[in-house]
């Protein structure tokens, strides 16, 4: 019997690993691919259609939240290191804009992750 939380956690780790690795080469596309694979892995571990969909959705949502936070903090720190206090303020504004765009794409990725989790769960049945 599979575990929804274990599947969501492993799917989250796979999402972040692939999302960050592929995101360096293909921004946003790499994150979506990471969420697709992470959701599938979450569904396989959770075993079952409904359980896989829930685990995939949780993995996608956790990955989306972390990716948006990393975008905001990264842009703020980069602006602060390059331009001081004013650069940090403008970096925060840019990070907020990137976070909003990334949040919209991450919400799409969470839906993709849930569908992948459903498929992964269906394969195990």
C-alpha positions, 0 to 999 in steps of 0.5 A, a space after each residue: 500500500 502506497 503512501 500519499 505523503 511519501 509520494 508527495 515528498 519524493 515527487 517534490 524532491 524530484 520536481 526541485 532537482 529537475 526543475 532547478 537543473 533543467 531550469 538553468 538551461 530552459 527557464 520555466 520549461 525545465 520547471 514544467 518538465 520537473 513537475 511532470 516527472 515529479 508528479 509521475 513519480 509521486 503517483 507511482 509511489 502513492 499507488 492508485 489513481 486518486 492517491 496518485 492525483 493527490 500526491 502529484 498535486 501536493 508535490 506540484 504545489 510544494 514545488 511551485 511555492 518553493 520555486 516562487 520563493 527562490 525567484 523572489 529571494 534570488 532576485 532581491 539578493 542579486 540586486 542587493 549585491 550588485 546595486 546596494 540598498 536601492 538595487 535590493 529594492 529594485 531587485 525585490 520588485 523584479 523578483 516579485 514580477 518574476 514570482 507572479 509570472 512563475 506562480 502562474 506557470 507553477 499553478 499550471 505545473 501543479 495541474 500538470 503534476 496532478 495529471 501526471 500523478 494520476 497517470 503514474 497511479 493508474 499504471 501501478 494498478 
